[in-house]
């Protein structure tokens, strides 16, 4: 649009669209505003009309803060972790431009972080993943163009951590203790019957429980995808007694925070003599029981709300034995026949059909 004058302030301004909206005001004369408009238009054309004209001047520290303000804090549950990591990143790169950061610079930063904070490879990979996200997000916002140096830095291989379960003998010890705690008890039973995360259970509202369809609606899961969790026949009457008389918008259970339940549960485990068990391990226990009873792993993945069945396989793939046992039974005859062929020619007895001739 042409340069115009603000009728209230009598100052001149320009606004035009070239890939994005460009606006600037406060000019005293029409000529000054027009001159600035032409310069801004030239810069936008120089950068293809889609990128911020100041993108080449953006420092990594500035980009990291933009990422935190516009993305992490608004959309990520782990925004506090991002805040701490971005602080370390801005301290190490206080003024280096994004387009000048090299993979070698990032390698040095990661070594520095691991050395000063005594971090393992797993946390080091989180730092690297954050830097990758910062570059990719700013490119998506058309505030940066160029290579992503983090893509050229390899993630460290992290040994798979053993998944902890609540074993039947431990459950016999723990359940009599937990049932005495009126606050933790319903969370404990719900976790073992649904595999829901403690945060999901803590945020569960009365309106999320549908007895007609035998399901619980989880609107806000870790993967940012809503899902339905089936209700078991045992859990249905159990939850009914807790939501009786409550309004649809009320919390279904005690309405306490997830961290409070986790701390209280840890104390109950100590009393029961069950060591190294966290509330989240009840979710692992639920998954292991489904898989051990032959439920396909892709169905377990959907119930748990994993972003991909690959995530489920990484944690519980070794427990999905029902299908493998079936596969083994199909090749038993082949294995036996192969074993017979391994005998020496002197001892092996081979029966040849009458209509088959063996060449001498």
C-alpha positions as CSV (number, residue, x, y, z in Angstrom):
1,X,0.0,0.0,0.0
2,X,1.2,3.6,-0.5
3,X,2.8,5.7,2.3
4,X,0.1,7.2,4.5
5,X,-0.3,9.7,7.4
6,X,-1.7,8.8,10.7
7,X,-4.6,11.3,11.3
8,X,-4.1,11.2,15.1
9,X,-0.3,11.7,15.4
10,X,0.2,13.4,11.9
11,X,3.3,11.1,11.5
12,X,3.9,9.1,8.2
13,X,4.2,5.3,7.9
14,X,4.4,2.6,5.4
15,X,3.0,-1.0,5.3
16,X,3.4,-3.6,2.5
17,X,3.3,-7.3,2.2
18,X,6.2,-9.3,0.7
19,X,6.3,-12.8,2.1
20,X,5.3,-11.2,5.4
21,X,4.0,-7.8,6.6
22,X,6.5,-5.0,6.6
23,X,5.5,-1.9,8.7
24,X,7.3,1.1,10.1
25,X,6.0,4.5,11.3
26,X,7.0,7.6,13.1
27,X,8.3,9.5,10.0
28,X,8.0,13.3,10.1
29,X,7.7,13.7,6.3
30,X,6.2,11.9,3.4
31,X,9.6,11.8,1.7
32,X,11.3,10.2,4.6
33,X,8.6,7.5,4.9
34,X,8.8,6.8,1.1
35,X,12.6,6.6,1.2
36,X,12.4,4.1,4.1
37,X,9.8,2.1,2.3
38,X,11.9,1.7,-0.8
39,X,14.9,0.6,1.2
40,X,12.8,-2.0,3.1
41,X,11.3,-3.2,-0.2
42,X,14.8,-3.6,-1.7
43,X,16.0,-5.6,1.4
44,X,12.9,-7.9,1.3
45,X,13.5,-8.6,-2.5
46,X,17.2,-9.2,-1.8
47,X,16.2,-12.0,0.7
48,X,13.6,-13.5,-1.6
49,X,10.7,-11.7,-0.1
50,X,10.4,-14.4,2.6
51,X,13.2,-13.9,5.1
52,X,13.7,-11.2,7.6
53,X,16.2,-8.7,6.3
54,X,18.1,-8.9,9.6
55,X,18.3,-12.7,9.6
56,X,22.0,-12.7,8.7
57,X,22.7,-10.6,11.8
58,X,20.8,-12.8,14.2
59,X,23.0,-14.3,16.9
60,X,22.6,-17.8,18.3
61,X,21.8,-16.3,21.7
62,X,19.0,-14.1,20.2
63,X,17.7,-17.0,18.2
64,X,17.6,-19.3,21.3
65,X,15.7,-16.6,23.3
66,X,13.2,-16.3,20.5
67,X,12.8,-20.0,20.4
68,X,12.1,-20.1,24.1
69,X,9.6,-17.2,24.2
70,X,7.7,-18.2,21.1
71,X,7.8,-22.0,21.3
72,X,9.2,-23.6,24.4
73,X,7.3,-21.6,27.0
74,X,4.0,-21.8,25.0
75,X,4.0,-25.3,23.8
76,X,6.4,-27.6,25.6
77,X,5.9,-29.2,28.9
78,X,9.7,-29.4,29.4
79,X,10.1,-25.6,28.9
80,X,12.0,-25.4,32.3
81,X,14.6,-27.8,31.0
82,X,14.9,-25.7,27.8
83,X,15.3,-22.6,29.9
84,X,18.3,-24.0,31.7
85,X,19.9,-25.4,28.6
86,X,19.4,-22.1,26.7
87,X,21.0,-20.2,29.5
88,X,24.1,-22.4,29.1
89,X,24.0,-21.9,25.4
90,X,23.8,-18.1,25.6
91,X,26.6,-18.0,28.1
92,X,28.9,-19.9,25.7
93,X,27.7,-18.1,22.6
94,X,27.0,-14.6,23.8
95,X,27.4,-12.8,20.5
96,X,28.2,-15.3,17.7
97,X,25.9,-15.1,14.7
98,X,23.9,-18.1,13.8
99,X,25.3,-18.4,10.3
100,X,28.8,-18.4,11.7
101,X,28.4,-21.2,14.2
102,X,30.2,-24.4,12.9
103,X,29.8,-28.0,13.9
104,X,33.2,-27.8,15.6
105,X,31.9,-24.9,17.7
106,X,29.0,-27.0,18.8
107,X,31.2,-30.0,19.6
108,X,33.3,-27.7,21.8
109,X,30.2,-26.4,23.5
110,X,28.9,-29.9,24.2
111,X,32.3,-31.0,25.6
112,X,32.3,-27.8,27.8
113,X,28.8,-28.6,29.1
114,X,29.6,-32.2,29.9
115,X,32.9,-31.2,31.6
116,X,31.5,-28.4,33.8
117,X,28.2,-30.1,34.7
118,X,29.4,-33.7,34.7
119,X,26.6,-34.7,32.4
120,X,26.1,-38.1,30.7
121,X,25.7,-38.7,27.0
122,X,21.9,-38.8,27.3
123,X,21.7,-35.2,28.6
124,X,24.4,-34.2,26.1
125,X,22.1,-35.4,23.3
126,X,19.3,-33.3,24.7
127,X,21.5,-30.2,24.4
128,X,22.3,-31.1,20.8
129,X,18.6,-31.8,20.0
130,X,17.7,-28.4,21.4
131,X,20.2,-26.6,19.1
132,X,18.8,-28.5,16.1
133,X,15.3,-27.5,17.0
134,X,16.3,-23.8,17.4
135,X,17.8,-23.7,13.9
136,X,14.9,-25.6,12.3
137,X,12.2,-23.6,14.1
138,X,13.8,-20.2,13.0
139,X,14.0,-21.4,9.5
140,X,10.4,-22.3,9.6
141,X,9.6,-18.8,10.9
142,X,11.7,-17.5,8.0
143,X,14.0,-15.7,10.4
144,X,17.1,-17.7,9.4
145,X,18.3,-19.4,6.3
146,X,21.3,-21.5,5.8
147,X,22.8,-24.7,7.1
148,X,21.9,-26.2,10.5
149,X,25.4,-27.0,12.0
150,X,23.8,-29.3,14.6
151,X,22.8,-31.7,11.8
152,X,26.5,-32.5,11.3
153,X,27.2,-33.4,14.9
154,X,26.4,-37.0,15.8
155,X,24.3,-38.1,18.8
156,X,26.2,-40.2,21.3
157,X,25.0,-43.8,21.7
158,X,23.3,-44.3,25.0
159,X,22.9,-47.8,26.5
160,X,19.3,-48.8,26.9
161,X,18.2,-48.4,30.5
162,X,16.5,-51.4,32.1
163,X,12.8,-50.8,32.5
164,X,11.5,-51.3,36.0
165,X,8.3,-53.2,36.7
166,X,6.3,-54.0,39.8
167,X,6.6,-57.7,40.2
168,X,3.8,-59.8,41.6
169,X,5.6,-60.5,44.9
170,X,6.3,-56.7,45.3
171,X,2.6,-56.0,44.6
172,X,1.6,-58.2,47.4
173,X,3.9,-56.2,49.7
174,X,3.0,-52.8,48.4
175,X,-0.8,-52.9,47.8
176,X,-1.8,-53.4,51.5
177,X,0.3,-50.3,52.3
178,X,-1.0,-48.1,49.5
179,X,-4.7,-49.0,50.3
180,X,-4.3,-47.3,53.6
181,X,-3.5,-44.0,51.9
182,X,-6.8,-42.5,50.7
183,X,-5.1,-40.0,48.4
184,X,-2.6,-42.3,46.6
185,X,-4.8,-45.4,46.4
186,X,-7.1,-44.3,43.5
187,X,-4.1,-43.0,41.5
188,X,-2.3,-46.3,42.1
189,X,-5.3,-48.4,40.9
190,X,-5.9,-46.2,37.9
191,X,-2.3,-46.4,36.8
192,X,-2.2,-50.2,37.0
193,X,-5.5,-50.5,35.1
194,X,-4.9,-47.9,32.4
195,X,-1.1,-47.2,32.0
196,X,-1.8,-43.5,32.1
197,X,0.9,-41.1,33.2
198,X,0.7,-39.6,36.6
199,X,0.2,-36.1,35.1
200,X,-2.7,-37.4,33.0
201,X,-4.4,-39.0,36.0
202,X,-3.9,-35.9,38.0
203,X,-5.6,-33.8,35.3
204,X,-8.4,-36.2,34.7
205,X,-11.8,-34.6,35.0
206,X,-15.2,-36.2,35.6
207,X,-16.3,-35.2,32.0
208,X,-13.3,-37.2,30.6
209,X,-14.7,-40.5,31.9
210,X,-17.3,-42.1,29.7
211,X,-18.9,-45.1,31.2
212,X,-21.2,-45.5,28.2
213,X,-18.2,-46.2,25.9
214,X,-16.0,-47.7,28.6
215,X,-13.2,-45.2,28.0
216,X,-11.2,-42.3,29.4
217,X,-10.5,-39.3,27.2
218,X,-6.9,-37.9,27.6
219,X,-7.0,-34.5,25.9
220,X,-3.5,-33.4,26.6
221,X,-0.8,-36.1,26.5
222,X,2.9,-35.9,26.4
223,X,3.0,-36.4,22.7
224,X,0.5,-33.5,22.3
225,X,-2.1,-35.9,20.9
226,X,-5.4,-36.7,22.5
227,X,-6.4,-40.3,22.9
228,X,-8.9,-42.7,24.4
229,X,-7.9,-45.2,27.0
230,X,-10.2,-48.2,27.5
231,X,-11.8,-48.8,30.9
232,X,-11.5,-52.3,32.4
233,X,-14.5,-53.9,34.1
234,X,-12.8,-53.7,37.5
235,X,-11.9,-50.0,37.1
236,X,-15.4,-48.9,36.1
237,X,-17.1,-49.3,39.4
238,X,-14.0,-48.2,41.3
239,X,-13.9,-44.8,39.5
240,X,-17.7,-44.4,39.8
241,X,-17.5,-44.2,43.6
242,X,-15.0,-41.3,43.4
243,X,-16.8,-39.2,40.9
244,X,-20.3,-39.6,42.4
245,X,-21.8,-36.2,43.2
246,X,-19.1,-34.2,41.4
247,X,-19.6,-31.7,38.6
248,X,-18.3,-32.5,35.0
249,X,-15.5,-30.0,35.3
250,X,-14.3,-31.3,38.7
251,X,-11.2,-33.4,39.1
252,X,-12.1,-37.1,39.1
253,X,-9.8,-37.9,42.0
254,X,-8.3,-35.9,44.8
255,X,-7.2,-33.0,42.6
256,X,-3.6,-32.9,44.0
257,X,-0.6,-32.3,41.9
258,X,1.3,-35.1,40.1
259,X,4.5,-34.3,42.0
260,X,2.7,-34.6,45.4
261,X,1.4,-38.1,44.5
262,X,4.8,-39.2,43.3
263,X,6.5,-38.1,46.5
264,X,3.8,-39.7,48.7
265,X,4.1,-42.9,46.7
266,X,7.8,-43.0,47.2
267,X,7.3,-42.9,50.9
268,X,4.8,-45.7,50.8
269,X,7.3,-47.8,48.8
270,X,9.9,-47.2,51.5
271,X,7.4,-48.4,54.2
272,X,6.6,-51.5,52.2
273,X,10.2,-52.3,51.5
274,X,10.0,-52.0,47.7
275,X,13.1,-50.3,46.5
276,X,13.9,-48.4,43.3
277,X,10.2,-48.1,42.2
278,X,8.7,-44.9,40.9
279,X,5.1,-44.1,40.2
280,X,5.9,-44.1,36.5
281,X,6.9,-47.8,36.8
282,X,3.3,-48.6,37.2
283,X,2.8,-47.6,33.6
284,X,5.6,-50.0,32.6
285,X,3.9,-52.7,34.7
286,X,0.6,-52.2,32.8
287,X,2.4,-52.4,29.4
288,X,4.3,-55.6,30.4
289,X,1.1,-57.3,31.5
290,X,-0.7,-56.6,28.3
291,X,2.2,-57.8,26.2
292,X,2.8,-60.9,28.3
293,X,-0.9,-61.8,27.6
294,X,-0.4,-61.6,23.8
295,X,-1.8,-58.1,23.1
296,X,-0.2,-56.8,19.9
297,X,2.5,-54.2,20.6
298,X,0.9,-51.7,18.2
299,X,-2.3,-51.8,20.3
300,X,-0.3,-51.3,23.5
301,X,1.4,-48.3,21.8
302,X,-2.0,-46.7,21.1
303,X,-3.2,-47.2,24.6
304,X,-0.1,-45.8,26.1
305,X,-0.2,-42.8,23.7
306,X,3.3,-43.2,22.3
307,X,4.1,-41.0,19.3
308,X,5.2,-44.1,17.4
309,X,5.2,-47.8,17.9
310,X,9.0,-47.6,17.6
311,X,9.0,-45.9,21.1
312,X,7.0,-48.8,22.5
313,X,9.4,-51.4,20.9
314,X,12.4,-49.6,22.4
315,X,11.0,-50.0,25.9
316,X,8.9,-53.2,25.7
317,X,9.9,-55.0,22.5
318,X,11.6,-57.8,24.4
319,X,8.3,-58.6,26.2
320,X,6.3,-59.1,23.0
321,X,6.9,-62.9,22.9
322,X,3.5,-64.3,22.0
323,X,3.9,-63.6,18.3
324,X,7.5,-64.8,18.3
325,X,6.5,-68.1,20.0
326,X,3.9,-68.6,17.2
327,X,6.6,-67.9,14.6
328,X,9.0,-70.4,16.2
329,X,6.3,-73.1,16.2
330,X,6.0,-72.7,12.4
331,X,9.6,-73.5,11.7
332,X,10.1,-76.4,14.2
333,X,9.8,-78.9,11.4
334,X,12.4,-77.1,9.3
335,X,14.8,-76.9,12.2
336,X,14.4,-80.7,13.0
337,X,15.0,-81.6,9.3
338,X,18.1,-79.4,9.2
339,X,19.4,-81.2,12.3
340,X,18.9,-84.6,10.6
341,X,21.0,-83.4,7.6
342,X,23.9,-82.6,9.8
343,X,24.5,-86.3,10.6
344,X,27.4,-87.9,8.9
345,X,26.8,-89.7,5.5
346,X,27.6,-93.0,7.1
347,X,24.9,-92.8,9.8
348,X,22.2,-90.8,7.9
349,X,19.4,-92.8,6.5
350,X,17.8,-91.2,3.5
351,X,14.7,-92.6,2.0
352,X,14.4,-92.0,-1.7
353,X,11.0,-92.3,-3.4
354,X,10.9,-95.1,-6.0
355,X,10.2,-92.7,-9.0
356,X,13.4,-90.7,-8.2
357,X,16.7,-91.7,-9.8
358,X,20.0,-90.6,-8.3
359,X,22.8,-89.9,-10.7
360,X,26.0,-91.9,-10.0
